[in-house]
Amino acid sequence: MGLLSIVLLVAGVGLIAVGAYRARAPYQRYMALKDQDANIARYEAWRGGVRSESKTGASVAMDVLRRQAQIGAGVVIAGVVLVVIAFIVR
């Protein structure tokens, strides 16, 4: 392995670790809010009430958390691409 491929490999593994770390917490919180929102929707349907489709604080938070998780996943994908390139350059 040449120096370039080792640098790409180390950078790729680093990006994978950083991206996974950055995506994990927002994704977990997003899933918890999503479950809670589904539970509220079931309860309101059971009560026979009509649920408002307006934006709530929870829906805005879910949008922000989803975006943060997507950015972390993008960093992971960039790391995987660098690792693949490291093996190709070899």
ROTORTOR-718540 format. One record per residue (C-alpha): residue in three letters; x, y, z. Coordinates in steps of 0.2 Angstrom, whole numbers, padded with zeros to 4 digits, always signed. Layout:
<sites>
ALAXYZ;...
</sites>
This chain:
<sites>
MET+0000+0000+0000;GLY+0006+0017-0004;LEU+0006+0032+0007;LEU-0009+0040-0003;SER-0020+0024+0000;ILE-0015+0024+0018;VAL-0020+0042+0020;LEU-0036+0039+0011;LEU-0040+0024+0022;VAL-0037+0033+0038;ALA-0047+0048+0033;GLY-0061+0037+0027;VAL-0061+0027+0043;GLY-0061+0043+0053;LEU-0075+0050+0043;ILE-0085+0035+0046;ALA-0083+0036+0064;VAL-0087+0054+0065;GLY-0102+0053+0054;ALA-0109+0038+0064;TYR-0106+0048+0081;ARG-0115+0063+0074;ALA-0130+0054+0067;ARG-0133+0042+0081;ALA-0140+0054+0094;PRO-0151+0064+0082;TYR-0158+0048+0074;GLN-0162+0041+0091;ARG-0171+0056+0097;TYR-0180+0058+0080;MET-0187+0040+0081;ALA-0193+0043+0099;LEU-0202+0059+0093;LYS-0209+0050+0079;ASP-0216+0036+0090;GLN-0223+0049+0102;ASP-0232+0058+0087;ALA-0239+0041+0081;ASN-0245+0037+0098;ILE-0254+0055+0100;ALA-0262+0052+0082;ARG-0269+0035+0088;TYR-0276+0042+0104;GLU-0284+0057+0095;ALA-0291+0045+0082;TRP-0298+0034+0096;ARG-0306+0049+0104;GLY-0314+0054+0087;GLY-0306+0071+0087;VAL-0299+0079+0071;ARG-0280+0081+0072;SER-0274+0098+0066;GLU-0261+0097+0051;SER-0252+0113+0057;LYS-0234+0113+0061;THR-0230+0110+0080;GLY-0214+0112+0090;ALA-0212+0093+0089;SER-0214+0092+0070;VAL-0201+0106+0068;ALA-0189+0097+0080;MET-0191+0081+0070;ASP-0187+0090+0054;VAL-0171+0097+0062;LEU-0166+0080+0069;ARG-0169+0071+0053;ARG-0158+0084+0044;GLN-0144+0082+0057;ALA-0145+0063+0055;GLN-0145+0065+0036;ILE-0129+0075+0037;GLY-0121+0062+0048;ALA-0126+0049+0036;GLY-0118+0059+0022;VAL-0102+0060+0031;VAL-0102+0041+0033;ILE-0105+0039+0015;ALA-0091+0050+0011;GLY-0080+0040+0022;VAL-0085+0024+0013;VAL-0081+0032-0003;LEU-0063+0036+0003;VAL-0060+0019+0009;VAL-0066+0011-0008;ILE-0054+0024-0017;ALA-0040+0019-0005;PHE-0042+0001-0011;ILE-0043+0006-0029;VAL-0028+0017-0029;ARG-0018+0004-0020;
</sites>
